[in-house]
Amino acid sequence: MSNKPLEGIKIIDFTHVQAGPACTQMLAWFGADVIKVERPGSGDVTRNQLRDIPDADALYFTMLNSNKRSLTLDTKKAEGKEVLTRLIKESDVLVENFGPGALDRMGFSWENIKALNPKMIVASVKGFSDGHHYDDLKVYENVAQCAGGAASTTGFWDGPPTISAAALGDSNTGMHLAIGILTAIIGRQQTGKGQKVAVSMQDSVLNLCRVKLRDQQRLDRVGYLEEYPQYPHGTFSDVVPRGGNAGGGGQPGWVLKCKGWETDPNAYIYFTIQGHAWAPICRAIGKEQWIDDPDYNTAEARQPHIFDIFGKIEEWLADKTKYEAVDILRKFDIPCAPVLTMKELANDESLRKSGSIVEVDHKVRGKYLTVGSPIKFSDLKPEIKASPLLGEHTADVLAELGYSREQVAQMQESGAV
Ligand code: COA
């Protein structure tokens, strides 16, 4: 039987755009009752951003807000504040990712919330952590990637700092926040008290750039980085350079061309030269003579001519598609994968089967694809449901809070909900 471990946890989801919504969406999949609080009339800006169907919530919204309920509330109006106050008294967690100080200006500082409900966990995403010299800045994804060290270390050495397509600043921060919230929930079981949990986008990016801080210290000490393409023929400055498609660990790797690369921009595989797999690599690509050749048989010997080696592997790949190449290399236990497009991923049967990509039916837009839970449990199979329409659950939530129909109608009239 599938149980939902977060059932019974009530979350006020005061989040918008991507970082906060990614966090609360995941908690909703695992059973929490997530009430998304949105401004009447407009709601989360992503409902309208990059729409592909004129009157339907944009995919940007639907893919980050599944399994939630939507409550419209103007928290700058007195009645709105009163509703939020009641909600705080009955909830376990409040998650927000407003600009710095917005919650305080609304009258719901951490101290005020704690006074209303000492068990409350208040979880926030900001661009920079409290007390940082940039803590007054509003921040979006790419800003965080630049501030957290990802941009200066991504891309090619002869190009500008580069942004990753993966949401290192947004969804990644949301995942960090989810870990923080769950930790605070367990902490509360021990102490009976809530607490404030804060995650900054800069810190979350930096956490994923840990190996680049490793490299900075190695560079400071020895003046070069032996696994970077700049070694041994190029030069190093005193900062970690952009390493193109080099592997970040001790295993050299590169994106290599396969059959059809001249016309297909994604006819590539990622190929890794794992140290102990050198002999299988040589056998796989028909270069047995390299196995014991002192110019090839150690990582140190290979590095000065690593790109010639990659070139020879590309010659072997020239008559193989990326799929054929991986099917051969997997038999030799070589870590590799085809470079997959979003179209290929959307149609990948294995991802559909595992629930990593799911089709959801939405009241207005019909069927659409979304990314399901990347976390798999033996006793929980998250069921991904459609995102709510703006204010779809306002009446239900207000009734649960004890408001009469007349009071709800009055608040609708005044624009408070
Ligand atoms: N009722 C009434 N007012 C509401 C409301 C509601 N339901 N929801 C939001 N508001 C108000 C806020 O109180 C705030 O008012 P104030 O600034 O006058 O006090 C106002 O809306 C604007 O909120 P803000 O979050 O600052 O929006 P923004 O569009 O100017 O900025 C971000 C957007 C994302 C840049 C900013 O929220 C931010 O930096 N967030 C933290 C980092 C982050 O999460 N970035 C995005 C990652 S996807």
Boltz pocket constraint, residues with backbone or C-beta under 6 A from the ligand:
constraints:
  - pocket:
      binder: B
      contacts: [[A, 16], [A, 17], [A, 18], [A, 19], [A, 20], [A, 37], [A, 38], [A, 39], [A, 40], [A, 73], [A, 74], [A, 75], [A, 76], [A, 97], [A, 98], [A, 99], [A, 100], [A, 101], [A, 102], [A, 103], [A, 105], [A, 106], [A, 125], [A, 126], [A, 127], [A, 137], [A, 138], [A, 139], [A, 140], [A, 141], [A, 169], [A, 170], [A, 201]]
      max_distance: 6.0
